[in-house]
Amino acid sequence: MTHIKVVVCCLMKITQDVREYAATHGLEEEKAIEAGMQEKAQEFVQLGSEIYTKA
């Protein structure tokens, strides 16, 4: 697979994940993105605000 195909595939997966999150939470896609980003921001702080963490 070329790099462009990988990027497109990843973007398609992200788009599908956002749509599923929106449907699950009863939100419009834009609101789902905002809510998801807020959740990830809280998770980031809870995990010590480190970009690289041990798996």
mmCIF entry with sequence, helices, sheets and N, C-alpha, C, O atoms, coordinates in Angstrom:
data_MODEL
# 
_entry.id   MODEL 
# 
_entity.id                         1 
_entity.type                       polymer 
_entity.pdbx_number_of_molecules   1 
# 
_entity_poly.entity_id                      1 
_entity_poly.type                           'polypeptide(L)' 
_entity_poly.nstd_linkage                   no 
_entity_poly.nstd_monomer                   no 
_entity_poly.pdbx_seq_one_letter_code       MTHIKVVVCCLMKITQDVREYAATHGLEEEKAIEAGMQEKAQEFVQLGSEIYTKA 
_entity_poly.pdbx_seq_one_letter_code_can   MTHIKVVVCCLMKITQDVREYAATHGLEEEKAIEAGMQEKAQEFVQLGSEIYTKA 
_entity_poly.pdbx_strand_id                 A 
# 
loop_
_entity_poly_seq.entity_id 
_entity_poly_seq.num 
_entity_poly_seq.mon_id 
_entity_poly_seq.hetero 
1 1  MET n 
1 2  THR n 
1 3  HIS n 
1 4  ILE n 
1 5  LYS n 
1 6  VAL n 
1 7  VAL n 
1 8  VAL n 
1 9  CYS n 
1 10 CYS n 
1 11 LEU n 
1 12 MET n 
1 13 LYS n 
1 14 ILE n 
1 15 THR n 
1 16 GLN n 
1 17 ASP n 
1 18 VAL n 
1 19 ARG n 
1 20 GLU n 
1 21 TYR n 
1 22 ALA n 
1 23 ALA n 
1 24 THR n 
1 25 HIS n 
1 26 GLY n 
1 27 LEU n 
1 28 GLU n 
1 29 GLU n 
1 30 GLU n 
1 31 LYS n 
1 32 ALA n 
1 33 ILE n 
1 34 GLU n 
1 35 ALA n 
1 36 GLY n 
1 37 MET n 
1 38 GLN n 
1 39 GLU n 
1 40 LYS n 
1 41 ALA n 
1 42 GLN n 
1 43 GLU n 
1 44 PHE n 
1 45 VAL n 
1 46 GLN n 
1 47 LEU n 
1 48 GLY n 
1 49 SER n 
1 50 GLU n 
1 51 ILE n 
1 52 TYR n 
1 53 THR n 
1 54 LYS n 
1 55 ALA n 
# 
_struct_asym.id          A 
_struct_asym.entity_id   1 
# 
loop_
_struct_conf.conf_type_id 
_struct_conf.id 
_struct_conf.pdbx_PDB_helix_id 
_struct_conf.beg_label_comp_id 
_struct_conf.beg_label_asym_id 
_struct_conf.beg_label_seq_id 
_struct_conf.pdbx_beg_PDB_ins_code 
_struct_conf.end_label_comp_id 
_struct_conf.end_label_asym_id 
_struct_conf.end_label_seq_id 
_struct_conf.pdbx_end_PDB_ins_code 
_struct_conf.beg_auth_comp_id 
_struct_conf.beg_auth_asym_id 
_struct_conf.beg_auth_seq_id 
_struct_conf.end_auth_comp_id 
_struct_conf.end_auth_asym_id 
_struct_conf.end_auth_seq_id 
_struct_conf.pdbx_PDB_helix_class 
_struct_conf.details 
_struct_conf.pdbx_PDB_helix_length 
HELX_P HELX_P1 AA1 HIS A 3  ? HIS A 25 ? HIS A 3  HIS A 25 1 ? 23 
HELX_P HELX_P2 AA2 GLU A 29 ? GLN A 46 ? GLU A 29 GLN A 46 1 ? 18 
# 
_struct_conf_type.id          HELX_P 
_struct_conf_type.criteria    ? 
_struct_conf_type.reference   ? 
# 
loop_
_atom_site.group_PDB 
_atom_site.id 
_atom_site.type_symbol 
_atom_site.label_atom_id 
_atom_site.label_alt_id 
_atom_site.label_comp_id 
_atom_site.label_asym_id 
_atom_site.label_entity_id 
_atom_site.label_seq_id 
_atom_site.pdbx_PDB_ins_code 
_atom_site.Cartn_x 
_atom_site.Cartn_y 
_atom_site.Cartn_z 
_atom_site.occupancy 
_atom_site.B_iso_or_equiv 
_atom_site.pdbx_formal_charge 
_atom_site.auth_seq_id 
_atom_site.auth_comp_id 
_atom_site.auth_asym_id 
_atom_site.auth_atom_id 
_atom_site.pdbx_PDB_model_num 
ATOM 1   N N  . MET A 1 1  ? 0.839   -1.179 0.000  1.00 0.00 ? 1  MET A N  1 
ATOM 2   C CA . MET A 1 1  ? 0.000   0.000  0.000  1.00 0.00 ? 1  MET A CA 1 
ATOM 3   C C  . MET A 1 1  ? 0.886   1.246  0.000  1.00 0.00 ? 1  MET A C  1 
ATOM 4   O O  . MET A 1 1  ? 1.878   1.315  0.725  1.00 0.00 ? 1  MET A O  1 
ATOM 5   N N  . THR A 1 2  ? 0.524   2.204  -0.802 1.00 0.00 ? 2  THR A N  1 
ATOM 6   C CA . THR A 1 2  ? 1.292   3.446  -0.827 1.00 0.00 ? 2  THR A CA 1 
ATOM 7   C C  . THR A 1 2  ? 0.931   4.294  0.388  1.00 0.00 ? 2  THR A C  1 
ATOM 8   O O  . THR A 1 2  ? -0.080  4.058  1.050  1.00 0.00 ? 2  THR A O  1 
ATOM 9   N N  . HIS A 1 3  ? 1.767   5.276  0.665  1.00 0.00 ? 3  HIS A N  1 
ATOM 10  C CA . HIS A 1 3  ? 1.517   6.159  1.812  1.00 0.00 ? 3  HIS A CA 1 
ATOM 11  C C  . HIS A 1 3  ? 0.193   6.892  1.682  1.00 0.00 ? 3  HIS A C  1 
ATOM 12  O O  . HIS A 1 3  ? -0.516  7.080  2.670  1.00 0.00 ? 3  HIS A O  1 
ATOM 13  N N  . ILE A 1 4  ? -0.140  7.306  0.472  1.00 0.00 ? 4  ILE A N  1 
ATOM 14  C CA . ILE A 1 4  ? -1.399  8.040  0.256  1.00 0.00 ? 4  ILE A CA 1 
ATOM 15  C C  . ILE A 1 4  ? -2.589  7.137  0.566  1.00 0.00 ? 4  ILE A C  1 
ATOM 16  O O  . ILE A 1 4  ? -3.554  7.584  1.186  1.00 0.00 ? 4  ILE A O  1 
ATOM 17  N N  . LYS A 1 5  ? -2.537  5.891  0.151  1.00 0.00 ? 5  LYS A N  1 
ATOM 18  C CA . LYS A 1 5  ? -3.632  4.966  0.429  1.00 0.00 ? 5  LYS A CA 1 
ATOM 19  C C  . LYS A 1 5  ? -3.769  4.731  1.929  1.00 0.00 ? 5  LYS A C  1 
ATOM 20  O O  . LYS A 1 5  ? -4.884  4.618  2.439  1.00 0.00 ? 5  LYS A O  1 
ATOM 21  N N  . VAL A 1 6  ? -2.663  4.658  2.629  1.00 0.00 ? 6  VAL A N  1 
ATOM 22  C CA . VAL A 1 6  ? -2.702  4.459  4.075  1.00 0.00 ? 6  VAL A CA 1 
ATOM 23  C C  . VAL A 1 6  ? -3.357  5.664  4.751  1.00 0.00 ? 6  VAL A C  1 
ATOM 24  O O  . VAL A 1 6  ? -4.193  5.502  5.640  1.00 0.00 ? 6  VAL A O  1 
ATOM 25  N N  . VAL A 1 7  ? -2.977  6.867  4.329  1.00 0.00 ? 7  VAL A N  1 
ATOM 26  C CA . VAL A 1 7  ? -3.549  8.083  4.910  1.00 0.00 ? 7  VAL A CA 1 
ATOM 27  C C  . VAL A 1 7  ? -5.049  8.134  4.646  1.00 0.00 ? 7  VAL A C  1 
ATOM 28  O O  . VAL A 1 7  ? -5.828  8.418  5.556  1.00 0.00 ? 7  VAL A O  1 
ATOM 29  N N  . VAL A 1 8  ? -5.452  7.867  3.431  1.00 0.00 ? 8  VAL A N  1 
ATOM 30  C CA . VAL A 1 8  ? -6.876  7.895  3.084  1.00 0.00 ? 8  VAL A CA 1 
ATOM 31  C C  . VAL A 1 8  ? -7.623  6.853  3.903  1.00 0.00 ? 8  VAL A C  1 
ATOM 32  O O  . VAL A 1 8  ? -8.710  7.126  4.412  1.00 0.00 ? 8  VAL A O  1 
ATOM 33  N N  . CYS A 1 9  ? -7.061  5.684  4.032  1.00 0.00 ? 9  CYS A N  1 
ATOM 34  C CA . CYS A 1 9  ? -7.694  4.621  4.811  1.00 0.00 ? 9  CYS A CA 1 
ATOM 35  C C  . CYS A 1 9  ? -7.851  5.049  6.265  1.00 0.00 ? 9  CYS A C  1 
ATOM 36  O O  . CYS A 1 9  ? -8.904  4.829  6.864  1.00 0.00 ? 9  CYS A O  1 
ATOM 37  N N  . CYS A 1 10 ? -6.812  5.661  6.840  1.00 0.00 ? 10 CYS A N  1 
ATOM 38  C CA . CYS A 1 10 ? -6.872  6.132  8.229  1.00 0.00 ? 10 CYS A CA 1 
ATOM 39  C C  . CYS A 1 10 ? -7.926  7.216  8.392  1.00 0.00 ? 10 CYS A C  1 
ATOM 40  O O  . CYS A 1 10 ? -8.675  7.214  9.369  1.00 0.00 ? 10 CYS A O  1 
ATOM 41  N N  . LEU A 1 11 ? -7.988  8.142  7.440  1.00 0.00 ? 11 LEU A N  1 
ATOM 42  C CA . LEU A 1 11 ? -8.986  9.204  7.512  1.00 0.00 ? 11 LEU A CA 1 
ATOM 43  C C  . LEU A 1 11 ? -10.397 8.646  7.408  1.00 0.00 ? 11 LEU A C  1 
ATOM 44  O O  . LEU A 1 11 ? -11.309 9.116  8.089  1.00 0.00 ? 11 LEU A O  1 
ATOM 45  N N  . MET A 1 12 ? -10.573 7.662  6.572  1.00 0.00 ? 12 MET A N  1 
ATOM 46  C CA . MET A 1 12 ? -11.881 7.030  6.438  1.00 0.00 ? 12 MET A CA 1 
ATOM 47  C C  . MET A 1 12 ? -12.271 6.341  7.745  1.00 0.00 ? 12 MET A C  1 
ATOM 48  O O  . MET A 1 12 ? -13.429 6.408  8.159  1.00 0.00 ? 12 MET A O  1 
ATOM 49  N N  . LYS A 1 13 ? -11.321 5.686  8.392  1.00 0.00 ? 13 LYS A N  1 
ATOM 50  C CA . LYS A 1 13 ? -11.571 5.009  9.667  1.00 0.00 ? 13 LYS A CA 1 
ATOM 51  C C  . LYS A 1 13 ? -11.936 6.031  10.739 1.00 0.00 ? 13 LYS A C  1 
ATOM 52  O O  . LYS A 1 13 ? -12.874 5.815  11.506 1.00 0.00 ? 13 LYS A O  1 
ATOM 53  N N  . ILE A 1 14 ? -11.209 7.129  10.798 1.00 0.00 ? 14 ILE A N  1 
ATOM 54  C CA . ILE A 1 14 ? -11.499 8.175  11.775 1.00 0.00 ? 14 ILE A CA 1 
ATOM 55  C C  . ILE A 1 14 ? -12.896 8.739  11.544 1.00 0.00 ? 14 ILE A C  1 
ATOM 56  O O  . ILE A 1 14 ? -13.659 8.930  12.490 1.00 0.00 ? 14 ILE A O  1 
ATOM 57  N N  . THR A 1 15 ? -13.224 9.003  10.287 1.00 0.00 ? 15 THR A N  1 
ATOM 58  C CA . THR A 1 15 ? -14.551 9.529  9.957  1.00 0.00 ? 15 THR A CA 1 
ATOM 59  C C  . THR A 1 15 ? -15.633 8.561  10.401 1.00 0.00 ? 15 THR A C  1 
ATOM 60  O O  . THR A 1 15 ? -16.645 8.979  10.964 1.00 0.00 ? 15 THR A O  1 
ATOM 61  N N  . GLN A 1 16 ? -15.435 7.281  10.157 1.00 0.00 ? 16 GLN A N  1 
ATOM 62  C CA . GLN A 1 16 ? -16.418 6.277  10.575 1.00 0.00 ? 16 GLN A CA 1 
ATOM 63  C C  . GLN A 1 16 ? -16.519 6.213  12.092 1.00 0.00 ? 16 GLN A C  1 
ATOM 64  O O  . GLN A 1 16 ? -17.617 6.093  12.634 1.00 0.00 ? 16 GLN A O  1 
ATOM 65  N N  . ASP A 1 17 ? -15.385 6.292  12.784 1.00 0.00 ? 17 ASP A N  1 
ATOM 66  C CA . ASP A 1 17 ? -15.390 6.283  14.248 1.00 0.00 ? 17 ASP A CA 1 
ATOM 67  C C  . ASP A 1 17 ? -16.162 7.477  14.801 1.00 0.00 ? 17 ASP A C  1 
ATOM 68  O O  . ASP A 1 17 ? -16.919 7.335  15.761 1.00 0.00 ? 17 ASP A O  1 
ATOM 69  N N  . VAL A 1 18 ? -15.977 8.651  14.203 1.00 0.00 ? 18 VAL A N  1 
ATOM 70  C CA . VAL A 1 18 ? -16.703 9.852  14.640 1.00 0.00 ? 18 VAL A CA 1 
ATOM 71  C C  . VAL A 1 18 ? -18.203 9.662  14.423 1.00 0.00 ? 18 VAL A C  1 
ATOM 72  O O  . VAL A 1 18 ? -19.003 10.006 15.293 1.00 0.00 ? 18 VAL A O  1 
ATOM 73  N N  . ARG A 1 19 ? -18.578 9.130  13.294 1.00 0.00 ? 19 ARG A N  1 
ATOM 74  C CA . ARG A 1 19 ? -19.999 8.914  13.006 1.00 0.00 ? 19 ARG A CA 1 
ATOM 75  C C  . ARG A 1 19 ? -20.611 7.929  13.998 1.00 0.00 ? 19 ARG A C  1 
ATOM 76  O O  . ARG A 1 19 ? -21.725 8.138  14.477 1.00 0.00 ? 19 ARG A O  1 
ATOM 77  N N  . GLU A 1 20 ? -19.886 6.860  14.305 1.00 0.00 ? 20 GLU A N  1 
ATOM 78  C CA . GLU A 1 20 ? -20.381 5.875  15.264 1.00 0.00 ? 20 GLU A CA 1 
ATOM 79  C C  . GLU A 1 20 ? -20.488 6.482  16.660 1.00 0.00 ? 20 GLU A C  1 
ATOM 80  O O  . GLU A 1 20 ? -21.471 6.251  17.365 1.00 0.00 ? 20 GLU A O  1 
ATOM 81  N N  . TYR A 1 21 ? -19.473 7.261  17.062 1.00 0.00 ? 21 TYR A N  1 
ATOM 82  C CA . TYR A 1 21 ? -19.496 7.935  18.364 1.00 0.00 ? 21 TYR A CA 1 
ATOM 83  C C  . TYR A 1 21 ? -20.693 8.870  18.438 1.00 0.00 ? 21 TYR A C  1 
ATOM 84  O O  . TYR A 1 21 ? -21.400 8.899  19.445 1.00 0.00 ? 21 TYR A O  1 
ATOM 85  N N  . ALA A 1 22 ? -20.925 9.635  17.372 1.00 0.00 ? 22 ALA A N  1 
ATOM 86  C CA . ALA A 1 22 ? -22.047 10.570 17.337 1.00 0.00 ? 22 ALA A CA 1 
ATOM 87  C C  . ALA A 1 22 ? -23.370 9.827  17.478 1.00 0.00 ? 22 ALA A C  1 
ATOM 88  O O  . ALA A 1 22 ? -24.239 10.238 18.247 1.00 0.00 ? 22 ALA A O  1 
ATOM 89  N N  . ALA A 1 23 ? -23.521 8.741  16.742 1.00 0.00 ? 23 ALA A N  1 
ATOM 90  C CA . ALA A 1 23 ? -24.763 7.976  16.798 1.00 0.00 ? 23 ALA A CA 1 
ATOM 91  C C  . ALA A 1 23 ? -24.966 7.365  18.181 1.00 0.00 ? 23 ALA A C  1 
ATOM 92  O O  . ALA A 1 23 ? -26.079 7.381  18.708 1.00 0.00 ? 23 ALA A O  1 
ATOM 93  N N  . THR A 1 24 ? -23.915 6.835  18.763 1.00 0.00 ? 24 THR A N  1 
ATOM 94  C CA . THR A 1 24 ? -23.988 6.209  20.079 1.00 0.00 ? 24 THR A CA 1 
ATOM 95  C C  . THR A 1 24 ? -24.360 7.212  21.167 1.00 0.00 ? 24 THR A C  1 
ATOM 96  O O  . THR A 1 24 ? -25.087 6.884  22.104 1.00 0.00 ? 24 THR A O  1 
ATOM 97  N N  . HIS A 1 25 ? -23.854 8.437  21.031 1.00 0.00 ? 25 HIS A N  1 
ATOM 98  C CA . HIS A 1 25 ? -24.074 9.452  22.055 1.00 0.00 ? 25 HIS A CA 1 
ATOM 99  C C  . HIS A 1 25 ? -25.190 10.439 21.695 1.00 0.00 ? 25 HIS A C  1 
ATOM 100 O O  . HIS A 1 25 ? -25.416 11.407 22.421 1.00 0.00 ? 25 HIS A O  1 
ATOM 101 N N  . GLY A 1 26 ? -25.875 10.202 20.595 1.00 0.00 ? 26 GLY A N  1 
ATOM 102 C CA . GLY A 1 26 ? -26.982 11.061 20.193 1.00 0.00 ? 26 GLY A CA 1 
ATOM 103 C C  . GLY A 1 26 ? -26.552 12.482 19.869 1.00 0.00 ? 26 GLY A C  1 
ATOM 104 O O  . GLY A 1 26 ? -27.249 13.438 20.209 1.00 0.00 ? 26 GLY A O  1 
ATOM 105 N N  . LEU A 1 27 ? -25.403 12.626 19.211 1.00 0.00 ? 27 LEU A N  1 
ATOM 106 C CA . LEU A 1 27 ? -24.844 13.938 18.901 1.00 0.00 ? 27 LEU A CA 1 
ATOM 107 C C  . LEU A 1 27 ? -24.706 14.127 17.402 1.00 0.00 ? 27 LEU A C  1 
ATOM 108 O O  . LEU A 1 27 ? -24.640 13.161 16.642 1.00 0.00 ? 27 LEU A O  1 
ATOM 109 N N  . GLU A 1 28 ? -24.664 15.396 16.985 1.00 0.00 ? 28 GLU A N  1 
ATOM 110 C CA . GLU A 1 28 ? -24.275 15.701 15.615 1.00 0.00 ? 28 GLU A CA 1 
ATOM 111 C C  . GLU A 1 28 ? -22.773 15.456 15.511 1.00 0.00 ? 28 GLU A C  1 
ATOM 112 O O  . GLU A 1 28 ? -22.076 15.474 16.525 1.00 0.00 ? 28 GLU A O  1 
ATOM 113 N N  . GLU A 1 29 ? -22.270 15.230 14.311 1.00 0.00 ? 29 GLU A N  1 
ATOM 114 C CA . GLU A 1 29 ? -20.853 14.907 14.138 1.00 0.00 ? 29 GLU A CA 1 
ATOM 115 C C  . GLU A 1 29 ? -19.932 15.970 14.726 1.00 0.00 ? 29 GLU A C  1 
ATOM 116 O O  . GLU A 1 29 ? -18.944 15.636 15.381 1.00 0.00 ? 29 GLU A O  1 
ATOM 117 N N  . GLU A 1 30 ? -20.245 17.253 14.499 1.00 0.00 ? 30 GLU A N  1 
ATOM 118 C CA . GLU A 1 30 ? -19.381 18.316 15.021 1.00 0.00 ? 30 GLU A CA 1 
ATOM 119 C C  . GLU A 1 30 ? -19.345 18.298 16.544 1.00 0.00 ? 30 GLU A C  1 
ATOM 120 O O  . GLU A 1 30 ? -18.286 18.479 17.144 1.00 0.00 ? 30 GLU A O  1 
ATOM 121 N N  . LYS A 1 31 ? -20.492 18.082 17.167 1.00 0.00 ? 31 LYS A N  1 
ATOM 122 C CA . LYS A 1 31 ? -20.562 18.015 18.635 1.00 0.00 ? 31 LYS A CA 1 
ATOM 123 C C  . LYS A 1 31 ? -19.852 16.762 19.141 1.00 0.00 ? 31 LYS A C  1 
ATOM 124 O O  . LYS A 1 31 ? -19.250 16.776 20.214 1.00 0.00 ? 31 LYS A O  1 
ATOM 125 N N  . ALA A 1 32 ? -19.921 15.684 18.372 1.00 0.00 ? 32 ALA A N  1 
ATOM 126 C CA . ALA A 1 32 ? -19.230 14.453 18.753 1.00 0.00 ? 32 ALA A CA 1 
ATOM 127 C C  . ALA A 1 32 ? -17.719 14.664 18.752 1.00 0.00 ? 32 ALA A C  1 
ATOM 128 O O  . ALA A 1 32 ? -17.018 14.157 19.628 1.00 0.00 ? 32 ALA A O  1 
ATOM 129 N N  . ILE A 1 33 ? -17.223 15.406 17.779 1.00 0.00 ? 33 ILE A N  1 
ATOM 130 C CA . ILE A 1 33 ? -15.790 15.702 17.716 1.00 0.00 ? 33 ILE A CA 1 
ATOM 131 C C  . ILE A 1 33 ? -15.387 16.515 18.939 1.00 0.00 ? 33 ILE A C  1 
ATOM 132 O O  . ILE A 1 33 ? -14.376 16.219 19.576 1.00 0.00 ? 33 ILE A O  1 
ATOM 133 N N  . GLU A 1 34 ? -16.172 17.539 19.270 1.00 0.00 ? 34 GLU A N  1 
ATOM 134 C CA . GLU A 1 34 ? -15.869 18.361 20.442 1.00 0.00 ? 34 GLU A CA 1 
ATOM 135 C C  . GLU A 1 34 ? -15.887 17.525 21.723 1.00 0.00 ? 34 GLU A C  1 
ATOM 136 O O  . GLU A 1 34 ? -14.988 17.640 22.557 1.00 0.00 ? 34 GLU A O  1 
ATOM 137 N N  . ALA A 1 35 ? -16.907 16.689 21.875 1.00 0.00 ? 35 ALA A N  1 
ATOM 138 C CA . ALA A 1 35 ? -17.018 15.855 23.072 1.00 0.00 ? 35 ALA A CA 1 
ATOM 139 C C  . ALA A 1 35 ? -15.873 14.856 23.151 1.00 0.00 ? 35 ALA A C  1 
ATOM 140 O O  . ALA A 1 35 ? -15.296 14.651 24.219 1.00 0.00 ? 35 ALA A O  1 
ATOM 141 N N  . GLY A 1 36 ? -15.546 14.240 22.034 1.00 0.00 ? 36 GLY A N  1 
ATOM 142 C CA . GLY A 1 36 ? -14.443 13.274 22.004 1.00 0.00 ? 36 GLY A CA 1 
ATOM 143 C C  . GLY A 1 36 ? -13.107 13.921 22.329 1.00 0.00 ? 36 GLY A C  1 
ATOM 144 O O  . GLY A 1 36 ? -12.293 13.340 23.045 1.00 0.00 ? 36 GLY A O  1 
ATOM 145 N N  . MET A 1 37 ? -12.877 15.115 21.810 1.00 0.00 ? 37 MET A N  1 
ATOM 146 C CA . MET A 1 37 ? -11.641 15.832 22.106 1.00 0.00 ? 37 MET A CA 1 
ATOM 147 C C  . MET A 1 37 ? -11.572 16.194 23.591 1.00 0.00 ? 37 MET A C  1 
ATOM 148 O O  . MET A 1 37 ? -10.504 16.123 24.198 1.00 0.00 ? 37 MET A O  1 
ATOM 149 N N  . GLN A 1 38 ? -12.698 16.578 24.169 1.00 0.00 ? 38 GLN A N  1 
ATOM 150 C CA . GLN A 1 38 ? -12.738 16.903 25.591 1.00 0.00 ? 38 GLN A CA 1 
ATOM 151 C C  . GLN A 1 38 ? -12.430 15.661 26.431 1.00 0.00 ? 38 GLN A C  1 
ATOM 152 O O  . GLN A 1 38 ? -11.682 15.741 27.406 1.00 0.00 ? 38 GLN A O  1 
ATOM 153 N N  . GLU A 1 39 ? -12.999 14.523 26.059 1.00 0.00 ? 39 GLU A N  1 
ATOM 154 C CA . GLU A 1 39 ? -12.720 13.270 26.767 1.00 0.00 ? 39 GLU A CA 1 
ATOM 155 C C  . GLU A 1 39 ? -11.236 12.925 26.690 1.00 0.00 ? 39 GLU A C  1 
ATOM 156 O O  . GLU A 1 39 ? -10.629 12.554 27.694 1.00 0.00 ? 39 GLU A O  1 
ATOM 157 N N  . LYS A 1 40 ? -10.657 13.047 25.507 1.00 0.00 ? 40 LYS A N  1 
ATOM 158 C CA . LYS A 1 40 ? -9.236  12.728 25.330 1.00 0.00 ? 40 LYS A CA 1 
ATOM 159 C C  . LYS A 1 40 ? -8.350  13.706 26.093 1.00 0.00 ? 40 LYS A C  1 
ATOM 160 O O  . LYS A 1 40 ? -7.307  13.311 26.614 1.00 0.00 ? 40 LYS A O  1 
ATOM 161 N N  . ALA A 1 41 ? -8.750  14.977 26.169 1.00 0.00 ? 41 ALA A N  1 
ATOM 162 C CA . ALA A 1 41 ? -7.987  15.962 26.927 1.00 0.00 ? 41 ALA A CA 1 
ATOM 163 C C  . ALA A 1 41 ? -7.981  15.597 28.409 1.00 0.00 ? 41 ALA A C  1 
ATOM 164 O O  . ALA A 1 41 ? -6.945  15.687 29.068 1.00 0.00 ? 41 ALA A O  1 
ATOM 165 N N  . GLN A 1 42 ? -9.129  15.189 28.929 1.00 0.00 ? 42 GLN A N  1 
ATOM 166 C CA . GLN A 1 42 ? -9.206  14.777 30.332 1.00 0.00 ? 42 GLN A CA 1 
ATOM 167 C C  . GLN A 1 42 ? -8.363  13.533 30.578 1.00 0.00 ? 42 GLN A C  1 
ATOM 168 O O  . GLN A 1 42 ? -7.664  13.441 31.587 1.00 0.00 ? 42 GLN A O  1 
ATOM 169 N N  . GLU A 1 43 ? -8.429  12.578 29.656 1.00 0.00 ? 43 GLU A N  1 
ATOM 170 C CA . GLU A 1 43 ? -7.631  11.354 29.769 1.00 0.00 ? 43 GLU A CA 1 
ATOM 171 C C  . GLU A 1 43 ? -6.138  11.681 29.755 1.00 0.00 ? 43 GLU A C  1 
ATOM 172 O O  . GLU A 1 43 ? -5.366  11.093 30.513 1.00 0.00 ? 43 GLU A O  1 
ATOM 173 N N  . PHE A 1 44 ? -5.735  12.609 28.904 1.00 0.00 ? 44 PHE A N  1 
ATOM 174 C CA . PHE A 1 44 ? -4.344  13.033 28.799 1.00 0.00 ? 44 PHE A CA 1 
ATOM 175 C C  . PHE A 1 44 ? -3.855  13.594 30.133 1.00 0.00 ? 44 PHE A C  1 
ATOM 176 O O  . PHE A 1 44 ? -2.763  13.257 30.591 1.00 0.00 ? 44 PHE A O  1 
ATOM 177 N N  . VAL A 1 45 ? -4.663  14.444 30.750 1.00 0.00 ? 45 VAL A N  1 
ATOM 178 C CA . VAL A 1 45 ? -4.287  15.034 32.040 1.00 0.00 ? 45 VAL A CA 1 
ATOM 179 C C  . VAL A 1 45 ? -4.237  13.953 33.118 1.00 0.00 ? 45 VAL A C  1 
ATOM 180 O O  . VAL A 1 45 ? -3.313  13.931 33.931 1.00 0.00 ? 45 VAL A O  1 
ATOM 181 N N  . GLN A 1 46 ? -5.212  13.070 33.130 1.00 0.00 ? 46 GLN A N  1 
ATOM 182 C CA . GLN A 1 46 ? -5.253  11.992 34.136 1.00 0.00 ? 46 GLN A CA 1 
ATOM 183 C C  . GLN A 1 46 ? -4.057  11.072 34.036 1.00 0.00 ? 46 GLN A C  1 
ATOM 184 O O  . GLN A 1 46 ? -3.619  10.506 35.037 1.00 0.00 ? 46 GLN A O  1 
ATOM 185 N N  . LEU A 1 47 ? -3.523  10.917 32.828 1.00 0.00 ? 47 LEU A N  1 
ATOM 186 C CA . LEU A 1 47 ? -2.370  10.032 32.614 1.00 0.00 ? 47 LEU A CA 1 
ATOM 187 C C  . LEU A 1 47 ? -1.039  10.763 32.775 1.00 0.00 ? 47 LEU A C  1 
ATOM 188 O O  . LEU A 1 47 ? 0.013   10.223 32.434 1.00 0.00 ? 47 LEU A O  1 
ATOM 189 N N  . GLY A 1 48 ? -1.085  11.993 33.296 1.00 0.00 ? 48 GLY A N  1 
ATOM 190 C CA . GLY A 1 48 ? 0.136   12.698 33.601 1.00 0.00 ? 48 GLY A CA 1 
ATOM 191 C C  . GLY A 1 48 ? 0.596   13.705 32.562 1.00 0.00 ? 48 GLY A C  1 
ATOM 192 O O  . GLY A 1 48 ? 1.701   14.236 32.669 1.00 0.00 ? 48 GLY A O  1 
ATOM 193 N N  . SER A 1 49 ? -0.214  13.973 31.577 1.00 0.00 ? 49 SER A N  1 
ATOM 194 C CA . SER A 1 49 ? 0.101   14.965 30.541 1.00 0.00 ? 49 SER A CA 1 
ATOM 195 C C  . SER A 1 49 ? 1.413   14.675 29.822 1.00 0.00 ? 49 SER A C  1 
ATOM 196 O O  . SER A 1 49 ? 2.121   15.594 29.408 1.00 0.00 ? 49 SER A O  1 
ATOM 197 N N  . GLU A 1 50 ? 1.725   13.419 29.679 1.00 0.00 ? 50 GLU A N  1 
ATOM 198 C CA . GLU A 1 50 ? 2.941   12.993 28.974 1.00 0.00 ? 50 GLU A CA 1 
ATOM 199 C C  . GLU A 1 50 ? 2.576   12.568 27.555 1.00 0.00 ? 50 GLU A C  1 
ATOM 200 O O  . GLU A 1 50 ? 1.631   11.806 27.352 1.00 0.00 ? 50 GLU A O  1 
ATOM 201 N N  . ILE A 1 51 ? 3.325   13.063 26.580 1.00 0.00 ? 51 ILE A N  1 
ATOM 202 C CA . ILE A 1 51 ? 3.052   12.684 25.192 1.00 0.00 ? 51 ILE A CA 1 
ATOM 203 C C  . ILE A 1 51 ? 3.434   11.227 24.957 1.00 0.00 ? 51 ILE A C  1 
ATOM 204 O O  . ILE A 1 51 ? 2.700   10.488 24.300 1.00 0.00 ? 51 ILE A O  1 
ATOM 205 N N  . TYR A 1 52 ? 4.555   10.823 25.482 1.00 0.00 ? 52 TYR A N  1 
ATOM 206 C CA . TYR A 1 52 ? 5.012   9.444  25.325 1.00 0.00 ? 52 TYR A CA 1 
ATOM 207 C C  . TYR A 1 52 ? 4.873   8.739  26.664 1.00 0.00 ? 52 TYR A C  1 
ATOM 208 O O  . TYR A 1 52 ? 5.449   9.167  27.665 1.00 0.00 ? 52 TYR A O  1 
ATOM 209 N N  . THR A 1 53 ? 4.103   7.653  26.675 1.00 0.00 ? 53 THR A N  1 
ATOM 210 C CA . THR A 1 53 ? 3.920   6.885  27.899 1.00 0.00 ? 53 THR A CA 1 
ATOM 211 C C  . THR A 1 53 ? 4.289   5.434  27.634 1.00 0.00 ? 53 THR A C  1 
ATOM 212 O O  . THR A 1 53 ? 4.311   4.986  26.488 1.00 0.00 ? 53 THR A O  1 
ATOM 213 N N  . LYS A 1 54 ? 4.571   4.721  28.683 1.00 0.00 ? 54 LYS A N  1 
ATOM 214 C CA . LYS A 1 54 ? 4.856   3.289  28.539 1.00 0.00 ? 54 LYS A CA 1 
ATOM 215 C C  . LYS A 1 54 ? 3.565   2.551  28.257 1.00 0.00 ? 54 LYS A C  1 
ATOM 216 O O  . LYS A 1 54 ? 2.531   2.842  28.858 1.00 0.00 ? 54 LYS A O  1 
ATOM 217 N N  . ALA A 1 55 ? 3.623   1.606  27.354 1.00 0.00 ? 55 ALA A N  1 
ATOM 218 C CA . ALA A 1 55 ? 2.432   0.845  26.969 1.00 0.00 ? 55 ALA A CA 1 
ATOM 219 C C  . ALA A 1 55 ? 2.025   -0.112 28.061 1.00 0.00 ? 55 ALA A C  1 
ATOM 220 O O  . ALA A 1 55 ? 1.041   -0.837 27.912 1.00 0.00 ? 55 ALA A O  1 
# 
